Amino acid sequence: MELNCKHVWAHISDYIDDTVTAELRADIERHLEHCEICSAILDSTRNILVLTADDRTFELPVGFSKRLHERLALALADEADAPTLK
């Protein structure tokens, strides 16, 4: 069966978890051989799983939270001031 990207995306978690049928696994692997986008999505999904499973904590730089909130406030203000289409 020829899969398109949407089919692969729908099964990417099951593919990683090895819960897809052997036939579907083969179809996904055939698709991944020639699709850079789906290969990148697979790699990114695996990276996210590794990162979220990592129980280490990281110290944020001093002032990071304040700068983040200031940037978010500016972005929200800019968005509120942007003209809307009616």
MOWOMO-V119578 format. One line per field, one symbol per residue. ss: DSSP state (~ for helix, > for strand, _ for the rest). phi: phi as a letter, one per 40 degrees, with the letter a starting at -180 (. if undefined). burial: # if it has 9 or more other C-alpha atoms within 8 Angstrom, else .. A space follows every 50 residues. Layout:
BEGIN
ss->???
phi->???
burial->???
END
This chain:
BEGIN
ss->____~~~~~~~~~~~~~____~~~~~~~~~~~~~_~~~~~~~~~~~~~~~ ~~~__________~~~~~~~~~~~~~~~~~~_____
phi->.ccbdcccdcbccccccgbcccccdccccccccbbccccccccccccccc ccccccbbcccdgddccccccccccccccccccbcb
burial->..#....#..##.##....#....#.##..##.....##..#...#.... ....................................
END
